[in-house]
């Protein structure tokens, strides 16, 4: 059975969950539509508000798709060049057939075929566009045969190595029973409309948003081998394929019709720069922190606050949760050149950019996990100047924790996630009103921690008075002096007395010296008091306290001033506060404060572990992103850590940075101890995970510390309970 309302639902999601741009994101995220580029060939086109891929869907009738065949440059030198070093060619032949887990040709579905005025093959599915993975479009060019799923959200079915990888590495991994369950979901065989049918149209479309260049001499098999070795791409495809197996009972919606969140965002990146001729190929650390963006036009000054919006509604009797976010951020970088030369590039080197996701449907699983495939919009800095840069990011699989709502009319008070997204900085050139891609300026491999806390109007910072909190933080400091790089991780306690934060902290500093050596100091302490105050937000209708906070050393900053330590937010009940550290005494990073609890730590359960670790050794830098690893609590004294990481390495002397590699290490048995007030410690030899749990016993916030073969690693991870 084929359904014809898939595109209508996608349009509904776009209109209902656009992300804010040019006004307060908290006010406008639900209502503002997004424009996508209409260019048919994204080889050199670049536009903000679109993903890296483009759509050649113009002129199509209902239930029609256009076929665009892209082959590696090693297959032919003919054809029209496009991005990722592929070439658009006209296929020698195109076929359409139904299939199974063995990828057999089970016959042609009801279709008609025509050729448009530019020679592209147009296929019409006369019984409605396919939504599941059981219909394949196959294109042949010379001796090269590639396939794509017909269920592509934008109806521009690109047949290329990315689509061929998807076909080869998903369907054959299902059992016949799993495959039939997926088809039942698509066909609503059990009489309950199933939102997860749209996984396939999302997945088939989003694989083309990945900015992964295929080498010039590569044939199809070379390209497939490259994609298989890209841990982030392979992991995304695998996770989305698992997501598709969830049945209709998993499709849910948040309790409230909508919920707005203050977002706190930390991105740690390791990459390679080609931007400056004297520093080409040098490795580069980077840190990104959420910021407020001030916009000024003829109507006055407006503010964009880092925000996430969840929206629930019923579309065609399907229970839908849609999400969109808009997070302006600043970025600082440290270039590490061979010979241990260091160069800081502060946030003044780039205009403020934004981390904004394409709005779309998500699955709320048992009210505790929010699952979705997320595509990110491109952004542009320096437009109108001599240095126009386009920033583009790869899609990622979202597996976020959501708290249980307090009632039927309130959304969860937090949405917590960690994810990995590689990307590029591209040189752009203006041609009239359009921007054209030139060369790659940077390759970036980014590990993200994103904590979204429910916004509530009329938030009273006085409600925090007299309360006690456990705290931890991770921060980086880049310097042109000595040392050029320091990573600081701390643990401590807060006691709030009116607006004064009385604290005791211990911290570890791992730093790289000017000669390249790495040292560690575990003896740091901090007992000075800080000042906490509410940060009033200027919305489009009025000024309002919405849970945003200032953290200063002494005197409280004004609502529109930069505080000494950072800007953060609180949950409505004050049990969790999170801050972006920005030019603070500790550096740039993330600080988390959770209210102390008399509840004991959990003695059983599985927890999804997400987070980041930075590794420094004499001749290498290493970024480790914990990509949905597993922490299993075996008893009140023992636990098991199952590490799964996406890892990039920078060889300083060789001036190389590896693309993300998926690493799955053997399970590690941990000793599990509790120190009271919610504080916990997991340890095994040099490996220590130390921090605290929440009173609800479903979240751990932990510092990460280990030494491996002369490499010092420090980081921050979050473990959240699985259903």
ABEGO torsion letter per residue (X at the ends): XBBAAAAAAAAAAAAAABBBBGBBAAAAAAABBBBBBABABAAABBBBGBBABBBBABGBBBGBBBBBBBBBAAABABEBBBBGGBBBBBBABBBBBBBBAAGBBAEBBBBBBBBBAAGBBBBBBAAEBBABAABBBBBBBEABBBBBBABBAAGBBBBBAAAAAAAAAAAAABBAAAAAAAAAAAAGAAGBBBAAAAAAAAAAAAAAABBBBBBAABBAAAAAAAAAABAAAAAAAAAAAAAAABBAAABBBBABABBBBBBBBBBBBBBBBAABAAABGBBBBBBBBBBBBBBBBAAEBBBBBBBBBBBBBBBGGBBBBBBBBBBBBBBBBBBBBBGGBBBBBBAAABBBBBBBBBBBBBBBBGGABBBBBBBBBBBBBGBGBABBBBBBBBBBBBBBBBBBBABAABBBABBBBBBBBBBBBBBBBBBEABBBBBBBABBBBBBBBBBBBBBBBGBBAAAABGBBBBBBBBBBBBBABOBABBBBBBBBBBBBBEABBBBBBBBBBBBBBAAGBBBBBAABBBABBBBBBBBBBBBAABBBBAGBBBBBABBBBBAABBBAAEBBBBBAAGABBBBBBBGBAAEBEBBBBBBBBABBBBABEBBBBBEBBBBBBAABBBBBBBBGBBBBBABAABBBBBBBBBBBBBBAAAGBBBBBBBBBBBBBBBBBBBAEGGBBBBBBEABBBBEBBBAAGABBBBBBBBBBGGBBBBBBBBBBBBX
